[in-house]
Amino acid sequence: MKKTFLLIVSLTLLASAFGQLTPMDYLNAIPTPPGDLCAFDIGQKTQFLDEMEVTLSPFTEDAEKESEASNRFQEEHQDEQAISVLMKLGYTRQEAEKMKNADQMSEEEQMALANQVMMRKDNMDMEELQKVADYDTAAQQRWAKAQSTISMADAQVEPDKNTKKQLEIKDRLKLQDEIKYLLEKLNAGENKFHDMLAKLDVEADSLRSEMNPEIEQLYKDLNDGNDKPEQIIDRIVTLRQIYCEKFTPRYLKIIEGYKGYVSEHFQEYFRLEELQLELAESQGVLRDPNYKPGKLAMGRAGSYAGMVSGVFKYNLNADVGAQFIGY
């Protein structure tokens, strides 16, 4: 029971580790890919990626510092966090203190206390809760929303007595609805670009599978001591060049579109993050003083950085071992 609870708390507290500098700072710091990528050899490729890493190092270093500080906070406030969440779940402080040390209780004692709280709070026992735990995610969300709606209706029976509870439930439902809307909207926009990249890869893989037999034969001829190695090498380089020029410009166009989408929706990423924090706090999660807003937007800028680091994926002439060393 305790292990399960701590896992839930840990997952709730997890956040991507970017800080101090703004998402727009990060996005603008990412180097613009050169227009002649297909002309780059392995040395130029390595230089570009190394310089990119150096340029973005302030962001990664800041992220590491914030992550370390956040981890320290979580470790130092583990007990306080556990009690806070348990009290939001309906336990009294005394009950929460007991459950915090669940490993010192028998399973029967844990179940008895949990059932007592569940019956008092939601008129359901742990057996019914376990059934809910076996639902898929969508079903769990429907169940949670239905329970909140029922609880709000019950609270209306005695409005004077339950005004606070009623408002809390109403606010939580509103938060959940806005979070769901923003998540679906932003994910749909991002997935459009991820889908285009995936389709491009499929097309590239198909062409490469058609091209590889000829290249393999050319390599065989080269290794067999063909008397015209320069011509063979030129043919291999040309085939790879054609491949690169077919897919790299399209890749660059897609990721440029992704960059534009992300920058245009930074404020909505900030809003989504704010709502998620509000919801977490309403469930008893402690606010980390090391936390800096903008992590979701920073994460999307990081996704673009990852795309830029992959701009050489179709330049086979810049791969290790593709420079015909020894010829």
C-alpha positions in Angstrom: 0.0 0.0 0.0 2.7 2.4 1.0 4.8 1.6 -2.0 1.9 2.2 -4.3 1.1 5.5 -2.7 4.7 6.7 -2.9 4.8 5.7 -6.6 1.7 7.8 -7.3 3.2 10.8 -5.5 6.5 10.4 -7.3 4.8 10.3 -10.7 2.7 13.3 -9.8 5.8 15.3 -8.9 7.8 14.4 -12.0 8.5 17.3 -14.4 10.9 18.0 -17.2 14.0 19.7 -16.0 14.4 23.0 -17.7 14.6 26.3 -15.8 15.7 29.9 -15.5 16.1 30.8 -19.2 12.9 31.2 -21.1 11.5 28.8 -23.7 11.8 31.5 -26.4 15.5 32.0 -25.3 16.0 28.2 -25.8 14.2 28.1 -29.1 16.2 31.1 -30.5 19.5 29.6 -29.3 19.0 26.4 -31.4 21.2 26.8 -34.5 19.5 27.2 -37.8 20.4 24.1 -40.0 22.6 25.0 -42.9 21.0 24.9 -46.3 23.7 22.7 -47.9 23.5 19.8 -45.5 23.9 17.2 -48.2 27.3 18.7 -49.0 28.6 18.2 -45.5 31.1 15.5 -44.8 31.6 13.7 -41.5 34.0 16.4 -40.1 31.6 19.2 -40.9 28.7 17.2 -39.4 30.6 16.6 -36.2 31.6 20.3 -36.0 28.0 21.5 -36.4 26.7 19.1 -33.7 29.5 19.9 -31.3 28.9 23.6 -31.7 25.2 23.0 -31.1 25.9 21.1 -27.9 28.1 24.0 -26.7 25.6 26.6 -27.6 22.8 24.8 -25.7 24.9 23.8 -22.7 23.6 26.7 -20.5 20.1 25.3 -20.8 21.2 21.7 -20.0 23.4 22.9 -17.1 20.6 25.0 -15.6 18.2 22.0 -16.0 20.6 19.7 -14.1 20.9 22.2 -11.2 17.2 22.7 -10.9 16.6 18.9 -11.1 19.1 18.3 -8.3 17.5 21.0 -6.1 14.0 19.6 -6.8 15.1 16.0 -6.0 16.5 17.3 -2.7 13.3 19.0 -1.9 11.3 15.9 -2.6 13.5 13.8 -0.4 13.5 16.3 2.5 9.7 16.7 2.4 8.7 13.1 1.6 6.8 12.6 4.9 5.1 16.0 4.7 4.1 15.3 1.1 2.6 11.9 2.0 0.5 13.4 4.8 -0.7 16.3 2.6 -1.9 14.0 -0.1 -3.5 11.5 2.3 -5.4 14.3 4.0 -6.7 15.5 0.7 -7.8 11.9 0.0 -10.0 12.1 3.2 -7.7 10.9 6.0 -7.5 12.8 9.2 -4.0 13.9 10.2 -3.9 11.1 12.7 -5.0 8.5 10.1 -2.5 10.0 7.6 0.3 9.7 10.1 -0.6 6.0 10.4 -0.8 5.4 6.7 2.5 7.2 6.1 4.1 4.4 8.1 2.0 1.7 6.4 4.9 -0.7 6.4 4.5 -0.9 10.2 0.9 -1.9 9.9 -0.5 -5.3 8.9 -2.4 -5.6 5.6 -5.6 -6.0 7.6 -5.0 -2.8 9.5 -4.2 -0.9 6.3 -7.4 -2.2 4.6 -9.6 -1.5 7.6 -8.3 2.1 7.8 -8.6 2.6 4.0 -12.1 1.2 4.0 -13.1 3.4 6.8 -11.9 6.5 5.0 -13.4 5.4 1.6 -16.8 4.8 3.2 -16.7 8.1 5.1 -15.6 10.0 2.0 -17.1 8.3 -1.0 -19.4 5.6 0.3 -17.3 2.9 -1.4 -14.8 0.3 -0.1 -11.4 -0.8 -1.3 -12.8 -3.7 -3.2 -14.8 -1.4 -5.5 -11.8 0.9 -5.8 -9.7 -2.0 -6.9 -12.2 -2.7 -9.7 -11.8 0.9 -10.8 -8.0 0.5 -10.7 -8.3 -2.3 -13.3 -10.1 0.0 -15.8 -8.2 1.4 -18.7 -7.2 5.1 -18.5 -10.2 6.4 -20.4 -12.6 4.5 -18.3 -10.9 5.7 -15.1 -11.3 9.3 -16.3 -15.0 8.7 -17.0 -15.4 7.2 -13.6 -13.6 10.0 -11.8 -15.6 12.6 -13.5 -18.9 10.8 -12.8 -17.9 10.4 -9.1 -17.1 14.1 -8.9 -20.4 15.0 -10.5 -22.3 12.7 -8.0 -20.4 14.2 -5.1 -21.3 17.7 -6.2 -24.9 16.7 -6.5 -24.8 15.2 -3.0 -23.3 18.3 -1.7 -26.2 20.4 -3.0 -28.6 18.5 -0.8 -27.1 20.4 2.2 -25.7 23.6 0.6 -24.9 25.4 3.8 -23.0 22.5 5.2 -21.2 21.5 2.0 -20.6 24.8 0.3 -16.8 24.5 0.5 -16.8 20.9 -0.7 -19.2 21.7 -3.5 -16.9 24.6 -4.7 -13.8 22.4 -4.5 -15.5 19.7 -6.6 -16.7 22.3 -9.1 -13.3 23.9 -9.4 -11.6 20.5 -9.9 -14.1 19.5 -12.6 -13.4 22.9 -14.4 -9.7 22.3 -14.1 -9.9 18.8 -15.5 -12.1 19.9 -18.4 -9.7 22.8 -19.4 -6.7 20.5 -19.0 -8.3 17.9 -21.3 -9.2 20.5 -23.9 -5.7 22.0 -24.0 -4.0 18.6 -24.0 -6.1 17.4 -26.9 -5.6 20.6 -28.9 -1.8 20.8 -28.4 -1.2 17.1 -28.9 -3.2 17.2 -32.1 -1.1 20.0 -33.4 2.2 18.3 -32.5 1.1 14.9 -33.8 0.5 16.4 -37.2 4.3 17.1 -37.5 5.3 13.8 -35.9 3.1 12.0 -38.4 4.7 13.8 -41.3 8.2 12.9 -40.1 7.1 9.3 -39.6 5.8 9.1 -43.2 8.9 10.7 -44.5 11.0 8.0 -42.8 8.9 5.2 -44.3 9.4 6.7 -47.7 13.1 7.1 -47.1 13.5 3.5 -45.9 11.7 2.3 -48.9 14.0 4.1 -51.3 17.0 3.0 -49.3 16.0 -0.6 -49.6 15.8 -0.2 -53.3 19.2 1.6 -53.5 21.2 -0.7 -51.1 21.6 -3.7 -53.5 23.3 -1.6 -56.0 25.6 0.0 -53.4 26.4 -3.4 -51.9 27.4 -4.6 -55.4 29.5 -1.5 -55.9 31.3 -2.1 -52.6 31.9 -5.7 -53.6 33.4 -4.6 -56.9 35.6 -2.1 -54.9 36.8 -4.8 -52.5 37.4 -7.2 -55.3 40.0 -4.8 -56.7 38.2 -3.3 -59.6 40.6 -1.3 -61.8 38.3 1.8 -61.7 37.9 2.5 -58.0 37.4 6.3 -58.5 34.4 5.7 -60.7 32.8 3.2 -58.3 33.3 5.6 -55.4 31.8 8.4 -57.4 28.7 6.3 -58.2 28.2 5.4 -54.5 28.6 9.0 -53.5 26.2 10.1 -56.2 23.5 7.6 -55.2 23.7 8.8 -51.6 23.7 12.4 -52.7 20.5 11.9 -54.7 18.9 10.2 -51.6 19.9 13.0 -49.3 18.6 15.7 -51.7 15.3 14.0 -52.0 14.5 13.8 -48.3 16.5 16.4 -46.4 14.8 19.5 -47.8 11.4 18.0 -46.8 12.7 17.1 -43.4 13.8 20.7 -42.9 10.5 22.1 -44.0 8.6 19.9 -41.5 10.7 20.7 -38.5 10.6 24.4 -39.4 6.8 24.1 -39.3 7.1 22.4 -35.9 9.2 25.2 -34.6 6.6 27.8 -35.7 3.8 25.8 -34.2 5.6 25.5 -30.8 6.5 29.2 -30.7 3.0 30.3 -31.6 1.5 28.1 -28.8 4.0 28.9 -26.0 1.3 30.7 -23.9 -1.0 27.7 -24.1 1.8 25.4 -22.9 2.2 27.8 -20.0 -1.5 27.8 -19.3 -1.7 24.0 -19.4 1.2 23.7 -17.0 -0.4 26.2 -14.6 -3.6 24.2 -14.6 -1.8 21.0 -14.0 -0.1 22.6 -11.0 -3.4 23.8 -9.7 -4.9 20.4 -10.0 -1.9 18.8 -8.3 -2.0 21.2 -5.4 -5.8 20.7 -5.0 -4.9 17.0 -4.5 -2.3 17.8 -1.8 0.9 17.9 -3.8 3.3 20.4 -2.3 4.6 23.2 -4.5 8.4 22.9 -5.0 10.1 26.2 -4.3 12.7 25.3 -7.0 10.0 25.0 -9.6 10.1 27.5 -12.4 7.3 28.0 -14.9 7.8 27.1 -18.5 8.7 23.4 -18.3 6.2 22.2 -20.9 7.2 24.9 -23.4 10.9 24.2 -22.7 10.2 20.5 -23.4 8.7 21.4 -26.8 11.7 23.6 -27.6 13.9 20.6 -26.6 11.9 18.4 -29.0 12.8 20.9 -31.8 16.4 20.8 -30.7 16.3 17.0 -31.0 14.9 17.4 -34.6 17.7 19.8 -35.5 20.3 17.3 -34.2 18.8 14.8 -36.6 19.2 16.9 -39.8 22.0 14.7 -41.1 19.9 11.5 -40.9 19.6 11.3 -44.7 23.1 12.3 -45.4 24.7 8.9 -45.8 27.9 10.4 -47.1 28.5 12.0 -43.7 28.1 8.7 -41.8 31.0 7.0 -40.0 32.7 4.6 -42.4 31.3 6.2 -45.5 34.4 8.2 -46.4 36.2 5.3 -48.2 39.2 5.5 -46.0 42.1 3.7 -47.7 40.9 4.4 -51.3 
